[in-house]
């Protein structure tokens, strides 16, 4: 048994002068976690410290140059001319390993890694994810699409209404609400039913909500809203006439003209109703 600052190694095998791959052991160095460590010189001139275990079992054969300088066999796979979805491989990419230059059916070129092509995860340059729409010349309800206006990802369709007006609509509006009108459009009160419900506009004329009695639909006020919606002319029991949103009436959010006196009357009526 040998004892020194290098550690106590029972039955230590001296590897000094021995060769392991490209390494020649020069001397023993400080042990690490009870394992004998050896300073070695590589054939390339670099020094490296390796454990006796890795040296003897062949896990360490160089300073790393053996791996770096290993001969790289040519990739036997040649995808040039092959087709993957909408992509046709034109050449191997010169800068990226295992990547191929491809041309898409739409005309765009792209570089795709080999695994993505072979496994089918990439089948186009990206044009297949967002198919191009073309509604020009088609009719949707009261509208005929005459042009397309695109700003970034925002797509608007320029449409001519049967009333003669030219307006812009998005794809959802054309597909799902083709009969909706626009400001000043003469095509009925249903043109102002937006946002709160997709059902046909309910006629509230003659109905009473709290102290409010609905007189008529105010088409002009409806069309002037930022988000077009039904606005109804109502008369309160105090005689005040106001224009109120249809949703505020049907949801019971607004039941008076807003005056303090009318609100007190409504609260008294509600209390009497609950007490009965």
N, C-alpha and C positions, 0 to 999 in steps of 0.2 A: 504494500500500500504506500502510495506517495502522498505527501502532504506539503502544500505550498500555497502561496497566495492565489494560485490558479485553481484551487479547489481540491477536494479529496476525491480521487478517482480510483475505486477498487479495480484491480486488474486492468489498468489503462493500457490500451494498445497504442503504441507510438506510430503515428502515420507520417512522420517527418520523412521527406524525400520521396514518398510514394506519389504515383500519378493516378488521377481519376478523370478520365475524359481529357479535357484540355487543361486541367488544373494540376499543378505540382505543389504539394504541401511543403511549406517552408518551416513553419514553427507553430507551436501551440500558443493560443491566446487565452484570455479570461473566459472561464466557463459561463454558460448562460442557463439558468434554471437547472443546474446540476448536470448539464450536457456539455461534453468536451467540445470546444470550438477551435478551429484551425485556420491559420492564415495561409492562404494559397496564392500562387501566382498563375495567372492565365497565360496561355500561349500568345494572346494578343497584347500582353504587357500589363494588364490591369490586375490589381490585387483585390481579393475578395475573402471574406470570412465565412466559413461554412462549418456546419456541425459534422461530427464524425459519423453520425447516423446517416445523414443525407449523402455524404461522400461514399460510404461503403455500400449503400443500397442503390447508388446511381441516380439519385434524385437531383444532385447538383453536379454538373459536368463542366460548367464554364462560368464566367462572370456575367453571362447573359448574351454574349456575342454569338453563341451557338444558335440561339433562337432568332436573334436579329438577322443573322446572315444565312439562315436556312434557305435552301433553294425552294422557290415558289413555283409549283407546277402550274402550267397554264390551265385556266378554267375550261373544262371540256364542253361546257354548255354554250351553245351558240344560238341566240334567239333572233338573230337578224332575219327579217322577212316574215317572222311569225306574227300572228294577230291575236290580241287579247282584248275582247270586247270591241271598243271603238278605236283601240290603239294598234298601230303597226310599228314594229321595232325596225329602226333604220340603222343603228350602229351602237357599238359599245361606248359608253361614256368614258372619255379619256381621263377625267379627273376623279371620278368616284368609283370605288371598287364595287363590283357586282351591281352596277347600275347601267341602264340602257336608255338611249335617246329614242323617243317615239314620236310619231305624228298621229294626231287624232283625226277622225273623220270630219270634224268641223274645220280642220286646217291648222289648229294650234299645235305647237310642239311642246314636249315636256320630257323631263328626265325622271325615270321611275326605277326604284330598286327591284332587283330580280325577284325576290320573294313576293313582293306585292303583285307582280305580273303573274307569276306561276300559280300563286294561291287564289288569284282572282279578286283580291281586295281593291285593286285599282284597274278600272276598265275604261277610263276616259280621262281627258285633261281636266275634268271638272264640269264640263258643259252638261253632262248628263244629270248632274245634281240639280241644276236650275234650267229646265227646258225653256226655250224661248217661246213666248206667247205671241200670237199675231191675231188680234181681233179686228184689224182694220178691214172695213167693208161689211162687218157683221152687224146684225141688229139685235139689241137687247131692250125689249119693252118699247118705250118711247124714243130710244136712242139708236143712232147709227154711228159706229166708230169711224172717224175720218183720219185720225193720226195717233201717234204714240209719242209721249214725252217722258224721257227718263232722266232723272237726276240722281247719280249714284245708284243706291239700291231702291230709290223711290220711283215707282212706275205709275204714271197717270195716262189715261186714255182720253183723247180729245174727241168729244161726241157732239153730234148735232141732234137736238131734240126735235120732235115733230112740230113743236111750236115755233121752231126757227132759231132758237137760242143755241149757242155753242158753249158747252160746259166741259169740265174735266171730272172724270170718275176713276176710282181705283178698281182693281180687278174684282175685289170682293163685292163692291156695290153693283157692278155689272152682272155678276153671276147670281147674286142672291137677292138683290133689290132692283131689278131692271125697271120696275114701274114707279119708282120713287121720282118725284118731281124736283124742281129747283126753285130758287127765288123768282117769283113772278110767273111760274109755270101754271097754266090753266087746268092741268089735269087732276082736278078733284082734291078734296081735303086730305085724302089718304097720303098725299105727297109730303105731308109734314110730320108723319109718324116715324120718328127716329129714336134710337137710343134706349128708351125705357122698355120697349117691347117690340117684338117683331110681328105681332099680330096686327090685323087690320084695325084702323083707327075707330075707336068707339065714339058714337055720337052722344055727347053729354048734354045736348040741348034739352032744357026743361027739367033737368035733374037738380036736386037740392043737396048741398053739402054743408052741414052746420047752418049758418045764417046766410049762406050764399046760394043764390038761384042762378043757374046758367042760362044766359040769353041766346048766345050764338058763338060760332067759331070765328076768331079774328085771323083771317088768312094772311093779311099783311104783316101783323105782328109775329105770326108763326114763322114766316119766311125770313124775317130779319134776325132770328136767333142765330148765334154762332154755330150751335148744333140745332138744325131745324126741328121743331117740335110743336105740338098743338097748343095754342094759346086760346083761352076762352074768356069771353066777356061775361062778367057776373055782376049781379046786383045784390048788395047786402041788405038786410032788413032795415038798416038805418037809412037806406036810400043811396048809399055810395056805390058807384059803378067802377069796377076794376077789371083789368085783364090779368088772368092767372093761368099758370101752367096747368095742363091737364093732369099730369102726374101728381102735382101737389094737391089737386082736388081728390083724385081717386085714392091716394094714399092717406087722406085725412090730415095732411100736414098743414093745409090752409083751409080754415072753415069760417073765417070772418074777414072783414075788410082791413083789420089790423088795429082799429081804434080800441082804446082802453074800455070804453063803455060796452062795446060789442063783445069783447073778450069776457067781461064780467057776466054779461047775460048768458053767454055760451057755457061758462063754468057753472052757473046756477042751474041751468037746464040739465047739464050732465050730472050734477050732484043729485038733483031731484029724480033723474032717471035711475041712478044707482040705488037710491033709497026706496024706490017703489018695488 
